[in-house]
Structures are given as structure tokens and as C-alpha cells.
């Protein structure tokens, strides 16, 4: 090999970030204690569980309920943690987009 190998080594560091805004949602139980904005920032309910104020609760019982959140920094997600503290198992799909 005649060329020197000068490839830059990138040290990947895991970055943790929480949702910073709610872009859209299908419904919410109310405008305060169970609003869609409750998903912004670190969990307010977890590790507790139950019907506790401080988490988003949908206002309808439709099968197509959703919430779209935004983040401060664009990243390639390696892991997504969702804290379902009441009726776990309700999340059926997670999508990421730029």
C-alpha cells in the first residue's frame, strides 16, 4: 500500500435526549394534567405506574391514536425508550423521520 492510512477515528458517544416539543397529536384527555405536552422532557410519572397525572393520556379510545414529537438535535436513534405507565402494550408502532 503506497498511501498512508490517515482515516480519522470517530469515538461514538451515546447521547440521551428527551422530546423537546409536541408537533401533533390525535387527542388528549385534557389541556393540563394529561395533555400531550406531558411527554416533553424527562418522565414525570415513571417509575411509578397507574392512572397518575403527569403523563399523556389520549382523549379518545380509537385504534389510530398518535403523538408526534420533536427533538432538539437530529440523531440516528439506536434505542428508543417509551414509558407506558398505564395499560402498557398500547404502543404498536414507532417511526423516525428527518
Steps between C-alpha positions, in 0.01 A plus 500: 500500500659825391265745671508553873187411686385827654141404569360700786378294791157608623417419857123461512343615821145410592285808536188504708229745419134541577223630279525880489164581341172351388441554128164329464267263686170330435334580833574570864301435815519864610709815448710472815567192714464238221577721202727405212760747633559267794738298278745792477815449706584220743220272628279654768329174598745213435608288692162529668209350311126532492246765411723786619502861379815610320484269197327541165164326478302497180148639508353243264508122501566472128746248358688771308604732784844659449745760622781659299786650697809701409852498637765770531770306314471274198655160567495147366310326780645176631244460776166656585352462847126541545363503854146365498381538857133418453371224271845403366508343157301774330790616281495303177731705275783750527625691196803729467540757228711804423 
